[in-house]
Structure formats: structure tokens, C-alpha cells
């Protein structure tokens, strides 16, 4: 089942709050994962694992090489 971009954004925000203890007010679609949220490459893998569970599909990490913001990640996932 495909998820809307908004559903994916909400899930990403929940993961970022629960796993990485990021403050909710920082979680806007334009937030840069590395620069604004201090998400490193290991954290990105953890995020992708959680997103894989959410969408129920394999997610190719290479698809996210150019994704810099929460919104870009949500866009990629919602289009899978």
C-alpha cells in the first residue's frame, strides 16, 4: 500500500523524535538531516530500517544519496 507524502512525513517525524530525541519544533520538511538535525550516516541507516518497516518494502539506500531534507526523504518514500 502506498503512503502519501504527509503520512511518510509524520512517520519520519515520529522516528526522529523517538529514536534520536529531536525536538518536534525542528521537524519541518525543509530541515536538513545532517546540518540541522545532526543525523549522521549511521543514524540514516537506522532511519531507513524504520522506513522499510513502515512501507513494507526493501529500500535501496542509494536512492537517498542526494536527499538532504526530511521532505526529500518523504518524497522518495511516497513515490516508491
MMTF fields as JSON, N, C-alpha, C and O atoms, coordinates in Angstrom:
{
  "mmtfVersion": "1.0.0",
  "mmtfProducer": "UNKNOWN",
  "numBonds": 319,
  "numAtoms": 320,
  "numGroups": 80,
  "numChains": 1,
  "numModels": 1,
  "chainsPerModel": [1],
  "groupsPerChain": [80],
  "chainIdList": ["A"],
  "bondAtomList": [4, 2, 8, 6, 12, 10, 16, 14, 20, 18, 24, 22, 28, 26, 32, 30, 36, 34, 40, 38, 44, 42, 48, 46, 52, 50, 56, 54, 60, 58, 64, 62, 68, 66, 72, 70, 76, 74, 80, 78, 84, 82, 88, 86, 92, 90, 96, 94, 100, 98, 104, 102, 108, 106, 112, 110, 116, 114, 120, 118, 124, 122, 128, 126, 132, 130, 136, 134, 140, 138, 144, 142, 148, 146, 152, 150, 156, 154, 160, 158, 164, 162, 168, 166, 172, 170, 176, 174, 180, 178, 184, 182, 188, 186, 192, 190, 196, 194, 200, 198, 204, 202, 208, 206, 212, 210, 216, 214, 220, 218, 224, 222, 228, 226, 232, 230, 236, 234, 240, 238, 244, 242, 248, 246, 252, 250, 256, 254, 260, 258, 264, 262, 268, 266, 272, 270, 276, 274, 280, 278, 284, 282, 288, 286, 292, 290, 296, 294, 300, 298, 304, 302, 308, 306, 312, 310, 316, 314],
  "bondOrderList": [1, 1, 1, 1, 1, 1, 1, 1, 1, 1, 1, 1, 1, 1, 1, 1, 1, 1, 1, 1, 1, 1, 1, 1, 1, 1, 1, 1, 1, 1, 1, 1, 1, 1, 1, 1, 1, 1, 1, 1, 1, 1, 1, 1, 1, 1, 1, 1, 1, 1, 1, 1, 1, 1, 1, 1, 1, 1, 1, 1, 1, 1, 1, 1, 1, 1, 1, 1, 1, 1, 1, 1, 1, 1, 1, 1, 1, 1, 1],
  "groupList": [{"groupName": "UNK", "atomNameList": ["N", "CA", "C", "O"], "elementList": ["N", "C", "C", "O"], "formalChargeList": [0, 0, 0, 0], "bondAtomList": [1, 0, 2, 1, 3, 2], "bondOrderList": [1, 1, 2], "singleLetterCode": "X", "chemCompType": "L-PEPTIDE LINKING"}],
  "groupTypeList": [0, 0, 0, 0, 0, 0, 0, 0, 0, 0, 0, 0, 0, 0, 0, 0, 0, 0, 0, 0, 0, 0, 0, 0, 0, 0, 0, 0, 0, 0, 0, 0, 0, 0, 0, 0, 0, 0, 0, 0, 0, 0, 0, 0, 0, 0, 0, 0, 0, 0, 0, 0, 0, 0, 0, 0, 0, 0, 0, 0, 0, 0, 0, 0, 0, 0, 0, 0, 0, 0, 0, 0, 0, 0, 0, 0, 0, 0, 0, 0],
  "groupIdList": [1, 2, 3, 4, 5, 6, 7, 8, 9, 10, 11, 12, 13, 14, 15, 16, 17, 18, 19, 20, 21, 22, 23, 24, 25, 26, 27, 28, 29, 30, 31, 32, 33, 34, 35, 36, 37, 38, 39, 40, 41, 42, 43, 44, 45, 46, 47, 48, 49, 50, 51, 52, 53, 54, 55, 56, 57, 58, 59, 60, 61, 62, 63, 64, 65, 66, 67, 68, 69, 70, 71, 72, 73, 74, 75, 76, 77, 78, 79, 80],
  "secStructList": [7, 7, 7, 7, 2, 2, 2, 2, 2, 2, 2, 2, 2, 2, 2, 2, 2, 2, 2, 2, 7, 7, 7, 4, 4, 4, 7, 7, 6, 6, 7, 5, 6, 6, 6, 6, 6, 7, 7, 7, 2, 2, 2, 2, 2, 2, 2, 2, 2, 2, 2, 2, 2, 2, 2, 6, 1, 7, 7, 7, 4, 4, 4, 4, 6, 6, 7, 7, 5, 2, 2, 2, 2, 2, 2, 2, 2, 2, 6, 7],
  "xCoordList": [0.836, 0.0, 0.883, 1.785, 0.618, 1.386, 0.94, -0.232, 1.875, 1.6, 1.746, 2.591, 0.911, 1.023, 2.285, 2.845, 2.71, 3.89, 3.654, 4.566, 2.442, 2.132, 2.239, 2.771, 1.735, 1.845, 3.314, 3.713, 4.1, 5.521, 6.215, 7.029, 5.896, 6.476, 6.166, 7.044, 4.924, 4.523, 5.283, 5.699, 5.459, 6.201, 7.674, 8.249, 8.274, 9.674, 9.821, 10.744, 8.929, 8.997, 8.9, 9.629, 8.008, 7.87, 9.147, 9.565, 9.759, 11.018, 12.114, 12.865, 12.2, 13.241, 13.058, 14.037, 11.827, 11.555, 11.885, 12.578, 11.393, 11.558, 12.991, 13.52, 13.624, 14.96, 16.079, 17.073, 15.91, 17.019, 16.757, 17.595, 15.602, 15.231, 15.376, 15.853, 14.958, 14.994, 13.717, 12.629, 13.871, 12.737, 11.757, 12.155, 10.475, 9.432, 9.451, 9.187, 9.759, 9.729, 10.818, 10.743, 11.822, 12.871, 12.46, 13.114, 11.376, 10.998, 10.049, 8.828, 10.646, 9.921, 10.461, 11.61, 9.665, 10.135, 11.463, 12.217, 11.75, 12.971, 14.192, 15.311, 13.986, 15.096, 16.114, 15.765, 17.361, 18.431, 18.87, 19.176, 18.895, 19.208, 20.557, 20.65, 21.592, 22.933, 23.196, 23.691, 22.863, 23.202, 22.301, 22.787, 20.991, 20.045, 19.756, 19.538, 19.755, 19.307, 20.439, 20.208, 21.64, 22.806, 22.611, 23.066, 21.936, 21.753, 22.979, 23.251, 23.72, 24.912, 24.579, 23.423, 25.591, 25.349, 24.797, 23.966, 25.234, 24.7, 23.236, 22.406, 22.924, 21.53, 20.648, 19.491, 21.21, 20.451, 20.072, 18.959, 20.982, 20.692, 19.554, 18.636, 19.614, 18.538, 17.205, 16.172, 17.226, 16.006, 15.465, 14.262, 16.347, 15.914, 15.332, 14.378, 15.891, 15.349, 13.918, 13.033, 13.697, 12.348, 11.395, 10.231, 11.866, 11.018, 10.687, 9.582, 11.638, 11.389, 10.25, 9.369, 10.267, 9.174, 7.852, 6.818, 7.887, 6.678, 6.052, 4.84, 6.881, 6.338, 6.229, 5.535, 6.914, 6.837, 7.561, 7.219, 8.558, 9.334, 10.804, 11.18, 11.635, 13.059, 13.29, 12.636, 14.2, 14.548, 16.026, 16.869, 16.331, 17.711, 18.327, 17.892, 19.33, 19.976, 20.538, 20.615, 20.929, 21.481, 20.472, 20.858, 19.185, 18.153, 18.159, 17.586, 18.805, 18.78, 20.075, 20.232, 20.991, 22.289, 22.129, 22.834, 21.22, 21.053, 20.008, 19.854, 19.291, 18.26, 18.937, 19.743, 18.601, 19.235, 18.246, 18.655, 16.956, 15.961, 14.943, 14.838, 14.206, 13.123, 12.123, 11.657, 11.8, 10.836, 11.292, 10.486, 12.59, 13.115, 13.04, 12.717, 13.333, 13.22, 11.758, 11.474, 10.838, 9.416, 8.945, 8.146, 9.435, 9.072, 9.516, 8.753, 10.744, 11.269, 10.45, 10.064, 10.189, 9.427, 8.015, 7.517, 7.356, 5.957, 5.834, 4.761, 6.917, 6.9, 7.359, 7.45, 7.649, 8.112, 6.941, 7.124],
  "yCoordList": [-1.183, 0.0, 1.249, 1.382, 2.138, 3.382, 4.346, 4.389, 5.095, 6.09, 7.476, 7.702, 8.398, 9.77, 10.404, 9.925, 11.479, 12.184, 12.657, 12.608, 13.112, 13.59, 12.45, 12.645, 11.263, 10.105, 9.75, 9.445, 9.797, 9.483, 10.534, 10.194, 11.814, 12.883, 12.676, 12.812, 12.351, 12.129, 10.96, 11.018, 9.903, 8.74, 9.088, 8.736, 9.776, 10.192, 11.045, 10.839, 11.988, 12.852, 12.035, 12.293, 11.054, 10.195, 9.421, 9.301, 8.901, 8.16, 9.089, 8.728, 10.271, 11.216, 11.64, 11.846, 11.765, 12.11, 10.923, 11.081, 9.745, 8.563, 8.04, 7.784, 7.878, 7.283, 8.268, 7.925, 9.487, 10.44, 11.611, 12.5, 11.605, 12.63, 14.045, 14.946, 14.222, 15.541, 16.284, 15.709, 17.554, 18.369, 18.532, 18.772, 18.399, 18.435, 19.73, 19.706, 20.849, 22.128, 22.252, 23.139, 21.384, 21.375, 20.578, 20.658, 19.811, 18.869, 19.506, 19.379, 20.184, 20.775, 20.136, 19.694, 20.076, 19.414, 19.952, 19.216, 21.217, 21.832, 21.546, 21.906, 20.9, 20.632, 19.703, 18.634, 20.126, 19.323, 18.272, 18.583, 17.03, 15.915, 16.095, 15.972, 16.382, 16.458, 17.794, 17.836, 18.878, 20.206, 20.665, 21.178, 20.48, 20.997, 20.015, 20.419, 18.712, 17.711, 16.823, 15.97, 17.013, 16.221, 14.719, 13.92, 14.343, 12.933, 12.503, 13.047, 11.526, 11.066, 9.832, 9.415, 9.253, 8.13, 6.903, 6.188, 6.649, 5.512, 5.762, 4.858, 6.986, 7.343, 7.198, 6.785, 7.543, 7.423, 5.973, 5.694, 5.054, 3.625, 3.215, 2.505, 3.661, 3.351, 3.911, 3.25, 5.12, 5.725, 4.897, 4.65, 4.472, 3.668, 2.324, 1.839, 1.723, 0.463, 0.681, -0.131, 1.769, 2.08, 2.377, 1.98, 3.064, 3.357, 2.088, 1.95, 1.162, -0.125, -0.861, -1.417, -0.865, -1.495, -0.808, -1.464, 0.512, 1.305, 1.018, 0.83, 0.983, 0.779, -0.693, -1.039, -1.558, -2.982, -3.393, -4.404, -2.619, -2.912, -2.707, -2.012, -3.332, -3.046, -1.619, -1.149, -0.953, 0.407, 0.419, 0.048, 0.845, 0.932, 2.213, 3.315, 2.066, 3.228, 4.183, 5.387, 3.67, 4.537, 5.567, 6.623, 5.266, 6.203, 7.481, 8.493, 7.429, 8.561, 9.361, 10.269, 9.03, 9.71, 11.22, 11.983, 11.655, 13.086, 13.741, 14.962, 12.95, 13.515, 14.245, 13.668, 15.499, 16.307, 16.731, 17.049, 16.735, 17.217, 16.126, 15.113, 16.362, 15.443, 15.335, 14.243, 16.466, 16.481, 15.669, 14.991, 15.733, 14.956, 13.461, 12.679, 13.058, 11.645, 11.199, 10.133, 12.016, 11.674, 11.559, 10.682, 12.438, 12.396, 11.089, 10.463, 10.686, 9.435, 8.239, 7.384, 8.185, 7.054, 7.025, 5.956, 8.168, 8.182, 7.821, 7.418, 7.959, 7.605, 6.184, 5.78, 5.416, 4.035, 3.133, 1.931],
  "zCoordList": [0.0, 0.0, 0.0, 0.826, -0.913, -0.992, 0.104, 0.477, 0.595, 1.621, 1.011, 0.145, 1.474, 0.994, 1.576, 2.562, 0.948, 1.44, 2.873, 3.698, 3.174, 4.526, 5.55, 6.643, 5.192, 6.096, 6.344, 7.468, 5.284, 5.414, 6.278, 7.137, 6.052, 6.87, 8.347, 9.199, 8.641, 10.03, 10.645, 11.802, 9.866, 10.373, 10.602, 11.632, 9.638, 9.795, 11.049, 11.837, 11.233, 12.418, 13.697, 14.654, 13.721, 14.897, 15.183, 16.334, 14.134, 14.296, 14.814, 15.72, 14.242, 14.662, 16.119, 16.837, 16.545, 17.946, 18.852, 19.857, 18.498, 19.353, 19.396, 20.478, 18.238, 18.188, 18.475, 19.116, 18.0, 18.061, 19.0, 19.145, 19.627, 20.612, 20.065, 20.754, 18.821, 18.197, 18.585, 18.609, 18.884, 19.291, 18.135, 16.995, 18.446, 17.434, 16.617, 15.414, 17.256, 16.534, 15.467, 14.617, 15.496, 14.473, 13.233, 12.192, 13.351, 12.299, 11.289, 11.379, 10.342, 9.222, 7.952, 7.932, 6.896, 5.672, 5.138, 4.501, 5.39, 4.89, 5.764, 5.398, 6.921, 7.838, 7.173, 6.672, 7.178, 6.591, 7.601, 8.752, 7.152, 8.047, 8.729, 9.95, 7.97, 8.534, 9.221, 10.348, 8.54, 9.045, 10.192, 11.2, 10.038, 11.034, 12.166, 13.308, 11.837, 12.808, 13.332, 14.189, 12.833, 13.251, 13.063, 13.881, 11.987, 11.637, 10.842, 9.772, 11.363, 10.645, 9.809, 9.743, 9.174, 8.266, 8.989, 8.429, 10.202, 10.978, 11.325, 11.227, 11.73, 12.033, 10.796, 10.887, 9.641, 8.4, 8.134, 7.688, 8.402, 8.233, 9.17, 8.76, 10.421, 11.377, 10.892, 11.007, 10.353, 9.822, 8.656, 8.574, 7.761, 6.614, 7.052, 6.444, 8.089, 8.612, 9.109, 8.839, 9.828, 10.32, 9.173, 9.221, 8.151, 6.993, 6.219, 5.693, 6.146, 5.485, 6.185, 5.528, 7.515, 8.275, 7.979, 7.851, 7.873, 7.648, 6.287, 6.185, 5.239, 3.892, 3.508, 2.552, 4.254, 3.963, 2.698, 2.085, 2.303, 1.095, 1.388, 2.332, 0.554, 0.616, 0.143, -0.789, 0.774, 0.384, 0.04, 0.857, -1.168, -1.619, -1.058, -1.392, -0.213, 0.421, -0.621, -0.376, -1.77, -2.823, -3.316, -3.816, -3.18, -3.619, -2.788, -3.191, -1.634, -0.708, -0.685, 0.132, -1.566, -1.558, -1.706, -1.045, -2.557, -2.802, -1.899, -1.925, -1.104, -0.227, 0.93, 1.66, 1.079, 2.124, 3.22, 4.337, 2.901, 3.861, 4.197, 3.506, 5.269, 5.64, 4.489, 4.164, 3.881, 2.781, 1.584, 0.947, 1.271, 0.144, 0.429, -0.464, 1.65, 2.022, 1.9, 1.354, 2.409, 2.346, 0.9, 0.572, 0.044, -1.366, -2.015, -2.75, -1.744, -2.301, -1.822, -2.618, -0.52, 0.04, -0.497, -0.851, -0.567, -1.033, -2.503, -2.952, -3.261, -4.685, -4.948, -6.107, -3.914, -4.104, -4.431, -4.626]
}
